[in-house]
Amino acid sequence: MTAITWAELIGLSLSPVVWLYQTFTSSDQAAWHWATNVQAALLAVLVALLMDRLWGEPPVWLHPVVLMGKLLGWAGQAIAPRHEVNNDFGRFSLAALAWCALAALFFIVYWLTQFLLGFAPWWVWGLVMGVLLKPLLSWRMLKDEVLAVEAALQQSLPAGRERLSWLVSRDTTQLDAATVRESAIETLAENLSDSVIAPLFWFAVAGLPGAAVYRLANTADAMWGYPGWRGQGDKRRHWQWAGKWAARADDVLNWIPARITALWLALVAGGVSWSGLRRDARVTPSPNGGWPMGAMALALGVHLSKPGVYQLNPQGRGPESEDLQKSVKLASKVIAAQVLLVLIAMIFMALWMWKLVGNV
């Protein structure tokens, strides 16, 4: 009986990247096993993206991100102060502990699920992993909401402002039509990273547990990470130190995916100015958001901005209706590229497995 090291055990239950490495470094008989794991992971991505395209989001009562939001909401109410506090290291520590506890909870649940599924045939494993991966990413809803902003703008400027307020936290009441479109395009570009590329990246690195922890981190950043007052009445809390851990964790986990997203946008657009992209990426408060937003601005040739905060591609023109439509098409091409990449990888792995069968 062959001994299994701890690294192999973790890889078996967790990381598609480790499975891929093992496929090409193990003996032929073991490589076949790892190759089927890789095929299961690739199938899961296809299933998740297909489910997203066909049906969008699952019901609220079944949605794990909704559960994450509820748990974060309860914890936030207990941790964040009712009044403004400076240098509150105690609440910073409590919030960090709560974040880590919730991350550990979702990591363990998804790890156990993925591990137990690994005993099923690879195609069953892949199908079920895909069903579980789907709620951790979201493209159809993002696309529909951005297009809904343009549809509302076609009715009236106030309607466009109102619909945009569903997507962004900034005050939309004074925005003109071009700035409404700028905000919608920025939201599309940034959330292409946050809602699709980043979950897929962390699924590749750490399987379902990685995608789940990323989604928790991203949700925590949205709920805890922005400084200022939030909530009404008894639920009104001041977020400053209590949200710093969540904000920094999200920055770390999004560092690579944001840059990958920018590269994909540049690729499907036929190329953008690298120096211009680096320039734009530096001007946003977030160390990550400027990359996909800057790439989209350069790809469209438009100017994107948050008044008083940053300007991306400042020499560009103001976006018009066709630019918003084109931004959705570019983002859709990025999604299509992920599907194509997975299909090519599955064909390659099938050929590799056929070769392994001939060697056994």
N, C-alpha and C positions, 0 to 999 in steps of 0.2 A: 504494500500500500504506500503510495507516494505521500510524503509529508507536505502539508500546505503551510506556507509561511503566513505571518500576520499580514504582510503586504498583499499577498495573493488573496487572502480572505477578504480584506477590505476592498480590493479591486473587484473581486467576484460579486460583492454585494453593493457596490457603490458607483464606480467611475467608468463610463464608456471609454474615456481616454486611456485608462489603464488596460481595459480589455483590448483595445486596439494595439497597444504596445505589446501585450502578451501574445497577441495573434501572430506577430512577426518575429518574436524572440523565443517562443516555446517550441518544444518538439512537435512533430506533425500531429500526433494524437491529441495533445493538449491544445495545440493551436486551433484545431477544429472546435473545441469547446468554447474558446475565447471568441472565435469568429462568429459563432451563433449568438453569443451575447451582444456583439457589436451589431449584428443584423437586427436583434430585438430592439436595441436602442434607436437604430435608424428607422425601423418600422414605427416606433413610438412617436418620433418626430413627425413622420408623414400622417399618422392617425390624428395627432393633436392639431396639425395645421388643417387637415381635411375637416375635422369636426368644427373647428373655428369658422371655416369658410361656409359650411353647410348650416350650422345652427347657432353660431355665436356663443354667448355666455350661457352657462347652466343656470337653473333656477336659484334664486337667492338662498333658499334653505339648504341647497347642496353645495354652495360655492365656498371653497376653503378660504378665499381671500376675504369674503364677507366675515367669516369666523375670525380671521386674523384681525380685521378691523374692529370687531366687537371686543376682543380680548385686549387689544391695544387701547381702545377707548376706555375700558374699565380701569386698566392699569394707569393710564394717563390721568384720569380723574383723581386717583389716589395719590399720585406723585407730584403733578404740576401744582404750583402755588396759586392761591387766589389773589395774590398781590405781587407786584414787581419786586424781585429780589436780585441783588448783585452778588456775584461770586458764590453761588449756592452749590458748593461741591457735594453737599449731602444729597441733594435731589439729583445731581448729575450721577452720583454713584448708584442711587436707587433705580434711576431710569436705565442705567447700563445693566444692572443686575436683572431688571425685569425684561429688558430686550434679550439678554443672553438666555434667560429661563424660557422665554417663548420660542426663541430660535432652537434651543435644545429640544423642546417639546415637539415642534414640527419636524425637526431633523430625525428624531427617534421614530416617530410615527411613520414617516415616509421611508426611512431606512428599513424598518421592519417589514413594511408592505413590499418594498422592492426586493428585499432578501427572500421573503416567502414566495413571491411570484417567480423567482429564479428557478424554482424546482419544476415549474410547468414547461411544456414545450416552448421553444423560443418564440414562435409566432403568437402563442397565447400571451406570453410574457410581454411581447411588444405591443399587442393590441391593448391590453389592460394598462400598461404603462402610458400609452398614448392617451387613453381616457383620463388618467390621473394627471397627466402633464397639461392637458388642454386648459383647465381653469387657471393654471399658473402663467399662461400667456394670453394675449388678446390683441388681435389685429382687426377683425371685422368690426368690433364695436368702435375702436379708435377711428377707423376709416369712415364709418357711418356718421359719427359725431362731427367730424371735421367737415364732411360734405353737407351735413345739416346746417352748419354755420353759413355756408355759401348759399344754400337754398333759402335760409331765413333772410340773408342780405338781399336776395332778389325780391323779397317782399317789401322790406323797408330797412333802413339803417337801425332803428330801435329794435326791430326783431332780430337782426344780426347780432347786435350788442348783447341782447338777452340770451340768445343761444350760446354765444361765446362764454358767457358767465358760467355756464355749466361745466366748462373745460378748464378755466383758469381762475386763479385766486385774485388777480389784479382787478382794479376798478375798471369796468368797461363802459361806464355811462358817458364818458367824454371822448371815446374813440371815434375816429372817422372810418369810412369803409376800408381804406387801404390799411389802416392800423389793425382793424378787426381781422383782416385777412393775414396780416403779418403774424398776429398772435395765434391764429389757427394753424398756419404753416409751421410756426415754431413748436406748437404743441404736437403736431404730427411727427416732426423730425425727432424731437426729444423722446417722445413715447414710442417711436419705432424702436429706439434703443431699449428703453425701460420695459416695454411691454412685450417685445418679441425677441430681439437679438440677445439681450441679457439673460432672460430665462433659458433660452436655448444654449447659450454659452455655459451657464452654470449647470445645466443638465448634462452637457458633454463632460464637464470637469468632475461633477460629483453626483450625477444621476438625479432622481427625483428629490432626494434630500437637499441637494444643492439648489435646485430650482425653487423649492419651497422656502428655504432660508432666504434666498435672494428676494422672493416676492414679499416675505415678511419685512425684510429690511427696507424695501422700496415703499411699502405701505406705512411703515413706521416713520420714514422720512416725511411722507406726505402729511401724516397726522401730528407728528411731534417736532419735526425738524425745522419748521419755519418760525423764526422769532416773532413774538407779538401776542396780542390777545386773541383768543378764539373761544367760541361757545357763547351761550346765552344764559342768563339767570344764574341758577345754582351751579351750572356746568361751565361757567366762564372761568378760564384758567389762563395764566400767563406762561408762555413757552419761551424759555431762554436757555438756561443751563440744563433743564430737564430734557431738552431735545438735542443737545449737542452730540451725544453718543450716536443717536439714530442718524443724524445728518452726516457725521463723519463715516459711519459704517456704510451708508449708502454711497458716499463718494468713493470709498475703497472698492466696493463690489461692482460699481459701474465704470471704473477706470478703463479697463480693457474693452468691455462691450461698447462703450461710447465711441471709442476710436475705431473699432471694427465696423460699427454702423456708418461712420463717416467715410471709411474706405469703400464700403459697399455702395453708398450713395454716389461717391465720385466715380466708381466703376460703371454703374448702370447709366450714369449721365454722360459717359464718354470722357471723363477727366475734368478736374478742376485745378485751379492754381493752388499748389501745395503751400507756397508762402502766404497766400491770402487766407487759406484755411487755418494755418498756424496762428496768424495774426488775429483772426476772429475768435479762435478758440480761447485766446488769452484774455479777452475783454469781458467775458461773462463772470458773474460771481461764482457760479459752479465751475469746478475744474473739469467737468465732463460735458455739460449741456451745450457748450459752444461748439463742440466737435460735430455732432449731427446737425445742429441748427446752422452752423457756418457752412457745412458741406451742402445743405439744401439751398441756402441763400445763393451760394456761388453757382450751383447747378442750374438754378432758375434764372440767375442774373438779376435778382431782386434784392432790395434792402429790407432787412428785418431788424426790429429794435424793440426795446422796452424803454419808453421815454424816461430820461434821467438816469438810466442804469447802463445800457450798452447799445451799440450799433454794430450790426453785422453786415458785411459787404456794403459799406457806406456809400460807395459810388454807384450802387445798383439803383434801379427804378422802383417805384412803389408797386406792389403786387396787385394784379387785376384778377378777375374771375378765372380766366384761363390759367393763370399761374397757380392758383390753388388747386385747380383740377390736375394740372401737370404734376404738382407735388405729390398728390395721391397716386398718380400713375408711376412716378419714380419709386415711391415707397412700395407700391405693389410689385414692381420689378425686383426689389430687394427680397421680398417674400418669395417670389417665384424663383429667384436664384437659390434660396435655401432649399426649396423643393427639388430643383434640378441637381444641386450638389448632393443631396441625400440619395436621390435615385442613382446617380453615377456611382456613389460610394457603395450602394447596395449591389449594383451590378458587378463592381470590382470585387467585393467581398464574396459574391456567389462564385465568380471565376476562381478566386483564391481557394475557396472551399473545395471546388471541383478538383483543383490541382492537388490539394491535400489528400483527397480521397484516393487519387492515383498513386500517392506516395506511401499510403498506409499499407 
